[in-house]
Amino acid sequence: MQTSRRSFLILSAGMVSSLALSRAALADGPKLSEDDPAAQKLGYRLDASKVDRAKFPNWAANQTCSNCSLYQGGASDPYGGCALFGAKQVAAHGWCASWTNA
């Protein structure tokens, strides 16, 4: 049985809207807490200026989640995804020990 052009267009539109909704849901996902075990392991801070410099000497003042190569948020997003923390959102002005040059 062949799919008609109309059926194909309806199915395609449904798939596109589903993908858009799932991206929007991810953007509003749970925020990563500094108390989260994975966050603690990597020294994650919501505010990069509050990083313990004695414990993390590799930290530099210009490093934030928003300019890390692992950050998946937009340039103006206050929170975004991170490849390290799954569905949890990290603060754009945050930092962790896995920061890598974008």
Secondary structure as GFF3:
##gff-version 3
##sequence-region A 1 102
A	DSSP	alpha_helix	5	27	.	.	.	ID=ss1
A	DSSP	alpha_helix	37	41	.	.	.	ID=ss2
A	DSSP	three_ten_helix	48	50	.	.	.	ID=ss3
A	DSSP	three_ten_helix	65	67	.	.	.	ID=ss4
A	DSSP	beta_strand	79	81	.	.	.	ID=ss5
A	DSSP	beta_strand	89	91	.	.	.	ID=ss6
###
